Every structure is written in structure tokens, then in C-alpha cells.
Amino acid sequence: QEKWDSMTRKWRDNSLVQLVRLFLIDEVHAVKDESRGATLEVVVSRMKTVKSSLSRISENPDPLPPMRFGAVSATIPNAEDIAEWLSDGKRPAVCLKIDESHRPVKLRKIVLGFPQTDFKFDLTLNYKIASVIQTYSEQKPTLVFCATRKGVQQAASVIAKDAKFVMTIEQKQR
């Protein structure tokens, strides 16, 4: 997103930016990330400005179709708000929530409760991940979701140091 931010700052001089007709935002939940969220918000707002400006100045009798926005996230709680933010105000935004009944492989969910004892609650959870995986994974691949890139890095670092997973020789060589 930082590269796109740089490319679109002078979008009037960049014909490539003006040709965009579908703007897909992967992991839109990053908008709440402390370090990268502001950039994502600026980029999306700028692209909305590009869309609005191009639709006003289009004099071609057969203009290009208007730019559309798509946003995806596996973890965003306020999808309707994001859809409304992305809409152009002329047509209602479409918000699709796809539940897990559409998954080709069913997920097994386990909910555990931990008392919150300090303001660094997320960091303390990192030290519980390895034992939770060992207890419930049945030696199968396990996916751990974290809200931010920094959170992923911290969790991975703790798991790599503390976990005593049983690995095959092939896995150790990777």
C-alpha cells in the first residue's frame, strides 16, 4: 500500500492510475493497524477522489465503466461500515458476509477464556499459543490469526522460541 500511496499522490499525471477500474483491498481490517492503517485510509480516500473526479470530467460519449471497490477480510467485525465507506453515495454498497458453511474444509473452533490481568493482554496470550496448539491441533496444521503485522511477528517469535513441537526431519530442514 505504501507503493500505491506514492504512485497515486500525483494521480492526474499518472495515466495508469486513471485506468484502474477495480480497486481490491485485501485484508481491509489493516485500516485499524497503528502503523499502516492511516496509509491504507489515505490510499482508499485518494482512489475515491480519483473515481469521483474522473466520472465528472468524462466527456467521452462511451466512457469507461466507473471504478469499483472491493474489500476482503477474514476478521473484520464492522463489514457494513466499511462497505458504506467504500460506496459512492449514488448506489448502495453491497456487503457480502460469507459464513463458514461455504468452506471446503471445515474449521474446528475452540474458545478459551483467559483473565485479563494487564494492559499488555495480547502479549501475554502469545506465551499461551504453543500449549494451546499442542493440546488441540492433533498434530495437524494450525492457523493463528493476529490483528496486525506486528502482532503476527511477536506471536511467531514467541512460538519459535518456546514451542516444543514434534517435527519431521523434512520440516526441520525447511
Secondary structure, 3 states (H helix, E strand, C coil): CHHHHHHHCCHHHCHHHHCCCEEEEECHHHHHCCCCHHHHHHHHHHHHHHHHHHHHHCCCCCCCCCCEEEEECCCCCCHHHHHHHHCCCCCCCCCCCCCHHHCCCCCCCCCCCCCCCCCCHHHHHHHHHHHHHHHHCCCCCCCCCCCCHHHHHHHHHHHHHHCCCCCCHHHHHC
